[in-house]
Amino acid sequence: MSPGNAASPGRWLVAASLLLLAANLRPLFPSTAVLLPDIQLGLGLSAAAAGYLTTLPVLCMGLFAPLAPRCAQRIGVERTLLLVLLLITIGTALRGVLDTTGLFLGTALGGAGIALGNVLLPSLVKRDFSDRAALMTGLYTMSLVGGAALAAASTLPLAHLLPGRWAGGLAVWAIPALLALLAWTPVAWKAGARQAGRPHILPVQGLRRDRLAWAVTLFMGLQSALAYCVLGWMAPMLRDRGLSGTEAGLITSVSILLQVVSCLLAPLLAARGRDQRGLAVWLTAIATLALIGMVLGPSWAIWPLAVVQGIGQGGLFALALMLIVLRSRDAHVAAHLSSMAQTTGYVLAASGPLLIGILFAWTGSFRAATGLIGALGLATALAGWCAGRNALVQAHAVTSDPSPNTASAG
């Protein structure tokens, strides 16, 4: 599929299927967060176990991310994404059965699938939509956070209507994942036939020795730590302040839904700017301060702060993904930079929700977590300033013969 075929109907059919796929990469997180008090009550989970549950998918995303380029090398990007949807479908369904075993096993499987999908989407954009990279990055991040917002808003009402209450509210998100699986199957089948015998994602050299690559990795990980604090703990934080579960879920949903706006605008601003340093710092500041204000500020300020936080957080996430595209020479480098950023980054990101859970277990209040959130924000701003400079990572793709005569920069 050539980037030059801008008007190709088949190309935009792939784009539509990609957006449906992206919409299924986040419902696992807010659906768990909104129902967390009910899950704890139903299964007798301690506060520490609840913290492990919210951290588990993020940790799996870091642990399984390195497998994405390897899978793509063997079976192609499209067929690997088919595996992604299969893992998410099975994992999401398992969360509603087998009690604690199914909950943790399904969450781990879902996290593994999300890891592979997260890594390969920037590479697919770089390969097939290089002439529309900012637009496609914005659209698929919009779809991604839109799926999260829908899950945050509707999981609790659905749980009240479905048998099994919280179990049904968790398992129901296997249905849209199954629909995405059916939609992506013909895309993967056609791509496999077309690319038979061709190399898919090539290995690269020099990536882990590059300082800019590490800056992009740290920015991805630190902004993700903030993001998963929001996805995993915003609703419990609001319920701890006395809000009902429905209202807490609604506020979380609105905050996530507003990320859609900045998800589209941030990549466009990033592509037009001379560099992205100022944008990274500004988005980090508003996302961090607004989240702290929702915990410490007056009750009347929760709604407006949720709006600000959503705009900042969505922009940060889209910018982190856009930086992977902007700092890469080609799709091969983009895939490996994405893997590096999300392997190290998501292991780092797992510390955010885990530490909040531990602090809450120790103190019985979320106020202690605001210091942690502030420190994460400061570190994210510093990493974003370094990752935002206008340059390319010094890495290149290599063929099976790594001699200088066969090395390729794209």
C-alpha positions as CSV (number, residue, x, y, z in Angstrom):
1,M,0.0,0.0,0.0
2,S,1.7,3.1,-1.2
3,P,1.5,6.4,0.7
4,G,1.1,8.1,-2.7
5,N,-2.4,6.6,-3.2
6,A,-4.0,9.3,-1.2
7,A,-7.4,8.8,-2.8
8,S,-7.4,5.0,-2.8
9,P,-10.7,3.6,-1.5
10,G,-8.9,0.5,-0.2
11,R,-6.5,2.7,1.7
12,W,-9.2,4.5,3.6
13,L,-11.1,1.2,4.2
14,V,-7.9,0.1,6.0
15,A,-7.9,3.4,7.9
16,A,-11.5,2.9,9.0
17,S,-10.7,-0.6,10.2
18,L,-7.6,0.8,12.0
19,L,-9.8,3.3,13.9
20,L,-12.2,0.6,15.0
21,L,-9.2,-1.5,16.2
22,A,-7.8,1.5,18.1
23,A,-11.2,2.1,19.9
24,N,-10.7,-1.3,21.6
25,L,-7.2,-0.6,23.0
26,R,-8.4,1.2,26.2
27,P,-11.9,0.1,27.5
28,L,-10.2,-2.5,29.7
29,F,-8.8,0.3,31.9
30,P,-11.8,2.6,32.8
31,S,-14.2,-0.3,32.9
32,T,-12.1,-1.8,35.7
33,A,-11.6,1.6,37.4
34,V,-15.3,2.5,37.5
35,L,-16.3,-0.9,39.0
36,L,-13.3,-1.3,41.3
37,P,-15.1,-0.8,44.6
38,D,-17.8,-3.3,43.5
39,I,-15.1,-5.8,42.4
40,Q,-13.3,-5.4,45.7
41,L,-16.6,-6.0,47.6
42,G,-17.6,-8.9,45.4
43,L,-14.2,-10.8,45.5
44,G,-12.9,-9.5,48.9
45,L,-9.9,-7.8,47.3
46,S,-7.7,-5.7,49.6
47,A,-6.6,-2.2,48.6
48,A,-3.2,-3.5,47.7
49,A,-4.7,-6.2,45.5
50,A,-6.8,-3.6,43.8
51,G,-3.7,-1.6,43.1
52,Y,-2.0,-4.7,41.6
53,L,-5.1,-5.2,39.4
54,T,-4.9,-1.6,38.0
55,T,-1.2,-2.0,37.5
56,L,-1.2,-5.4,35.8
57,P,-2.3,-4.4,32.3
58,V,0.2,-1.5,32.2
59,L,3.0,-3.8,33.3
60,C,2.0,-6.4,30.7
61,M,2.1,-3.7,28.1
62,G,5.7,-3.0,29.0
63,L,6.7,-6.7,29.1
64,F,5.0,-7.7,25.9
65,A,5.9,-4.7,23.8
66,P,9.3,-6.1,22.7
67,L,7.5,-9.0,21.0
68,A,5.6,-6.7,18.6
69,P,8.5,-6.1,16.0
70,R,9.4,-9.7,16.2
71,C,5.8,-10.8,15.4
72,A,5.6,-8.3,12.6
73,Q,8.9,-9.6,11.2
74,R,7.5,-13.1,11.0
75,I,3.8,-12.7,10.1
76,G,3.4,-9.0,9.1
77,V,1.9,-6.0,10.8
78,E,-1.7,-6.7,9.8
79,R,-1.7,-10.3,11.0
80,T,-0.1,-9.3,14.3
81,L,-2.9,-6.8,14.8
82,L,-5.3,-9.6,14.2
83,L,-3.7,-11.5,17.1
84,V,-4.0,-8.3,19.1
85,L,-7.8,-8.2,18.7
86,L,-8.0,-12.0,19.5
87,L,-6.1,-11.5,22.8
88,I,-8.2,-8.5,23.7
89,T,-11.5,-10.3,22.9
90,I,-10.6,-13.4,24.9
91,G,-9.0,-11.5,27.8
92,T,-11.9,-9.1,28.2
93,A,-14.4,-11.9,28.2
94,L,-12.4,-13.9,30.8
95,R,-12.6,-10.9,33.3
96,G,-16.2,-11.7,33.9
97,V,-15.8,-15.4,34.6
98,L,-13.7,-17.6,36.9
99,D,-13.8,-15.0,39.7
100,T,-10.4,-13.8,40.8
101,T,-8.5,-16.1,38.5
102,G,-10.4,-15.0,35.4
103,L,-10.2,-11.4,36.4
104,F,-6.4,-11.4,36.7
105,L,-5.7,-13.8,33.8
106,G,-8.1,-11.9,31.5
107,T,-6.5,-8.6,32.4
108,A,-3.1,-9.9,31.7
109,L,-4.1,-11.3,28.3
110,G,-5.8,-8.0,27.4
111,G,-2.7,-6.1,28.5
112,A,-0.5,-8.3,26.2
113,G,-2.8,-7.6,23.3
114,I,-2.9,-3.9,23.9
115,A,1.0,-3.9,24.1
116,L,1.3,-5.3,20.6
117,G,-1.3,-2.9,19.2
118,N,0.3,0.2,20.8
119,V,3.7,-0.6,19.3
120,L,2.6,-1.3,15.8
121,L,0.0,1.5,15.1
122,P,2.7,4.3,14.8
123,S,4.7,2.0,12.4
124,L,1.6,1.4,10.3
125,V,0.9,5.2,10.1
126,K,4.5,5.8,9.1
127,R,4.4,3.2,6.5
128,D,1.0,3.6,4.9
129,F,0.0,7.2,5.8
130,S,3.3,9.1,5.8
131,D,1.7,11.9,3.8
132,R,-1.1,12.2,6.4
133,A,0.9,11.3,9.5
134,A,-0.4,14.1,11.7
135,L,-4.1,13.5,10.6
136,M,-4.0,9.7,11.1
137,T,-2.2,10.0,14.4
138,G,-4.8,12.4,15.6
139,L,-7.7,10.3,14.3
140,Y,-6.5,7.0,15.8
141,T,-5.7,8.6,19.1
142,M,-9.2,10.2,19.1
143,S,-10.7,6.8,18.4
144,L,-8.6,5.3,21.2
145,V,-9.6,7.8,23.9
146,G,-13.2,7.7,22.6
147,G,-13.3,4.0,23.4
148,A,-12.0,4.7,26.8
149,A,-14.6,7.5,27.4
150,L,-17.4,5.3,26.3
151,A,-16.3,2.6,28.7
152,A,-16.0,5.0,31.6
153,A,-19.5,6.4,31.0
154,S,-21.4,3.3,30.2
155,T,-19.8,0.5,32.2
156,L,-21.7,1.1,35.5
157,P,-25.1,1.5,33.9
158,L,-24.5,-1.6,31.8
159,A,-23.4,-3.5,34.9
160,H,-26.8,-2.7,36.6
161,L,-28.6,-4.1,33.6
162,L,-26.6,-7.2,33.0
163,P,-26.6,-10.5,35.0
164,G,-23.6,-10.8,37.2
165,R,-23.5,-7.0,37.8
166,W,-19.8,-6.1,37.9
167,A,-18.8,-9.3,36.1
168,G,-21.2,-8.6,33.2
169,G,-20.0,-5.0,33.1
170,L,-16.5,-6.2,32.6
171,A,-17.2,-9.0,30.1
172,V,-19.5,-6.9,27.8
173,W,-16.5,-5.1,26.3
174,A,-15.6,-8.3,24.5
175,I,-18.4,-7.6,22.1
176,P,-16.9,-4.5,20.4
177,A,-13.5,-6.2,20.4
178,L,-15.1,-9.2,18.5
179,L,-16.7,-6.8,16.0
180,A,-13.3,-5.2,15.4
181,L,-11.7,-8.6,15.0
182,L,-14.3,-9.5,12.3
183,A,-13.7,-6.1,10.5
184,W,-9.9,-6.5,10.6
185,T,-9.8,-10.1,9.4
186,P,-10.2,-9.3,5.6
187,V,-7.5,-6.6,5.9
188,A,-5.1,-9.0,7.5
189,W,-5.9,-11.7,4.9
190,K,-5.4,-9.4,1.9
191,A,-2.2,-8.0,3.3
192,G,-0.8,-11.5,4.0
193,A,-1.4,-12.6,0.4
194,R,0.0,-9.4,-1.0
195,Q,3.2,-9.4,1.1
196,A,4.0,-13.1,0.9
197,G,7.7,-13.6,0.6
198,R,8.5,-9.9,1.3
199,P,10.3,-8.6,4.4
200,H,8.0,-7.0,6.9
201,I,9.6,-5.0,9.7
202,L,13.4,-5.1,9.5
203,P,15.9,-5.0,12.5
204,V,17.5,-1.7,13.2
205,Q,20.9,-0.7,14.6
206,G,22.0,2.2,16.9
207,L,18.7,2.8,18.5
208,R,19.6,2.2,22.2
209,R,22.7,4.2,21.9
210,D,20.8,7.3,20.9
211,R,20.0,10.0,23.5
212,L,17.0,11.3,21.6
213,A,15.5,7.8,21.5
214,W,15.8,7.6,25.2
215,A,14.2,11.1,25.7
216,V,11.2,9.9,23.5
217,T,11.1,6.7,25.7
218,L,11.1,8.6,29.0
219,F,8.5,11.1,27.7
220,M,6.2,8.2,26.6
221,G,6.6,6.4,29.9
222,L,6.2,9.4,32.2
223,Q,3.1,10.8,30.4
224,S,1.7,7.3,30.4
225,A,2.2,7.0,34.2
226,L,0.1,10.2,34.5
227,A,-2.5,8.8,32.1
228,Y,-2.9,5.5,33.9
229,C,-3.2,7.3,37.2
230,V,-6.2,9.0,35.6
231,L,-7.6,5.9,33.9
232,G,-7.1,3.7,37.0
233,W,-7.7,6.1,39.9
234,M,-9.7,9.2,38.9
235,A,-13.1,7.5,39.5
236,P,-12.0,6.0,42.9
237,M,-10.5,9.4,43.8
238,L,-13.8,11.2,43.1
239,R,-15.8,8.5,44.9
240,D,-13.5,9.0,47.9
241,R,-14.5,12.7,47.8
242,G,-18.1,11.7,48.3
243,L,-19.4,11.5,44.7
244,S,-21.6,8.7,43.7
245,G,-20.2,5.9,41.4
246,T,-22.4,7.1,38.5
247,E,-21.2,10.8,38.9
248,A,-17.6,9.8,39.3
249,G,-17.8,7.6,36.1
250,L,-19.5,10.5,34.3
251,I,-16.8,13.0,35.2
252,T,-14.1,10.5,34.3
253,S,-15.9,9.9,31.0
254,V,-16.2,13.6,30.2
255,S,-12.5,14.2,31.0
256,I,-11.4,11.3,28.8
257,L,-13.9,12.3,26.0
258,L,-12.4,15.8,26.0
259,Q,-9.1,14.2,25.2
260,V,-10.5,13.6,21.7
261,V,-10.2,17.3,20.9
262,S,-6.6,17.7,21.9
263,C,-5.8,14.3,20.4
264,L,-6.6,15.7,17.0
265,L,-5.1,19.2,17.5
266,A,-1.8,18.3,19.2
267,P,-0.3,16.3,16.3
268,L,-1.3,19.0,13.8
269,L,0.3,21.7,16.0
270,A,3.3,19.4,16.5
271,A,3.8,18.9,12.8
272,R,3.6,22.6,12.1
273,G,5.9,23.8,14.8
274,R,9.7,24.3,14.5
275,D,10.0,21.9,17.4
276,Q,7.7,20.4,20.1
277,R,9.4,21.4,23.3
278,G,7.1,24.2,24.4
279,L,4.0,22.2,23.5
280,A,5.2,19.3,25.6
281,V,5.9,21.4,28.7
282,W,2.6,23.4,28.4
283,L,0.4,20.2,28.1
284,T,2.2,18.6,31.0
285,A,1.6,21.5,33.2
286,I,-2.1,21.8,32.7
287,A,-2.7,18.0,32.9
288,T,-0.7,17.7,36.2
289,L,-2.0,20.7,38.0
290,A,-5.6,20.0,37.1
291,L,-5.4,16.4,38.4
292,I,-3.9,17.7,41.7
293,G,-6.6,20.3,41.9
294,M,-9.3,17.6,41.5
295,V,-8.0,15.9,44.7
296,L,-7.1,19.0,46.8
297,G,-9.4,21.7,45.4
298,P,-12.9,22.7,46.3
299,S,-15.8,20.4,45.1
300,W,-17.2,23.1,42.8
301,A,-13.9,23.1,40.8
302,I,-14.0,19.3,40.0
303,W,-15.9,19.7,36.8
304,P,-13.9,22.5,35.2
305,L,-10.6,20.9,36.3
306,A,-11.8,17.6,34.7
307,V,-12.2,19.6,31.4
308,V,-8.7,21.1,31.7
309,Q,-7.1,17.8,32.7
310,G,-8.7,15.9,29.8
311,I,-7.4,18.5,27.3
312,G,-3.9,18.3,28.7
313,Q,-3.8,14.5,29.0
314,G,-5.1,13.9,25.5
315,G,-2.6,16.3,24.0
316,L,0.2,14.6,25.9
317,F,-0.7,11.1,24.7
318,A,-1.1,12.2,21.0
319,L,2.1,14.2,21.2
320,A,4.1,11.2,22.6
321,L,2.8,9.0,19.7
322,M,3.5,11.8,17.1
323,L,7.1,12.2,18.4
324,I,7.7,8.5,17.6
325,V,6.7,9.2,14.0
326,L,8.5,12.6,13.7
327,R,11.8,11.3,15.2
328,S,11.9,8.1,12.9
329,R,13.5,7.9,9.5
330,D,11.1,5.2,8.2
331,A,8.5,2.6,9.3
332,H,11.2,0.1,10.4
333,V,12.8,2.6,12.8
334,A,9.3,3.8,13.9
335,A,8.4,0.2,14.9
336,H,11.5,-0.4,17.0
337,L,11.4,3.1,18.5
338,S,7.8,2.5,19.4
339,S,8.7,-0.9,20.9
340,M,11.6,0.7,22.9
341,A,9.4,3.6,24.1
342,Q,6.6,1.4,25.1
343,T,8.6,-1.5,26.6
344,T,10.7,0.7,29.0
345,G,7.9,3.4,29.1
346,Y,5.1,1.2,30.2
347,V,7.2,-0.6,32.8
348,L,7.9,2.9,34.1
349,A,4.3,3.8,33.7
350,A,3.2,0.9,35.8
351,S,4.8,2.5,38.8
352,G,2.3,5.4,38.8
353,P,-1.0,3.6,39.5
354,L,0.8,1.0,41.7
355,L,2.3,3.7,44.0
356,I,-1.0,5.5,44.2
357,G,-2.6,2.3,45.4
358,I,0.1,1.7,47.9
359,L,-0.1,5.3,49.2
360,F,-3.9,5.0,49.6
361,A,-3.5,1.7,51.4
362,W,-1.1,3.2,53.8
363,T,-2.8,6.5,54.5
364,G,-6.5,5.9,53.6
365,S,-6.5,9.1,51.5
366,F,-5.6,10.1,48.0
367,R,-4.1,13.4,49.3
368,A,-0.8,11.7,49.8
369,A,-0.7,10.9,46.1
370,T,-0.6,14.5,45.0
371,G,3.1,14.8,45.7
372,L,3.7,11.7,43.5
373,I,1.6,13.3,40.7
374,G,3.5,16.5,41.0
375,A,6.9,14.7,40.7
376,L,5.6,12.8,37.7
377,G,4.6,16.0,36.0
378,L,7.9,17.7,36.6
379,A,9.8,14.7,35.2
380,T,7.4,14.5,32.2
381,A,8.0,18.2,31.3
382,L,11.8,17.7,31.4
383,A,11.7,14.6,29.2
384,G,9.3,16.3,26.8
385,W,11.7,19.3,26.5
386,C,14.5,16.9,25.5
387,A,12.3,14.8,23.2
388,G,10.8,17.8,21.5
389,R,13.9,19.1,19.8
390,N,13.9,18.9,16.0
391,A,16.1,15.9,15.1
392,L,16.0,12.3,14.0
393,V,17.2,9.4,16.1
394,Q,20.5,8.0,14.8
395,A,19.3,4.5,13.9
396,H,18.8,2.7,10.6
397,A,17.2,-0.5,9.3
398,V,19.4,-3.4,8.2
399,T,18.8,-6.3,5.9
400,S,19.8,-9.9,6.8
401,D,23.3,-8.9,5.7
402,P,24.4,-6.1,8.1
403,S,27.3,-5.0,5.9
404,P,27.6,-1.3,5.0
405,N,26.7,-2.1,1.4
406,T,23.3,-3.6,2.4
407,A,22.4,-1.2,5.2
408,S,19.4,0.8,4.5
409,A,18.0,4.0,6.0
410,G,14.6,3.2,4.6
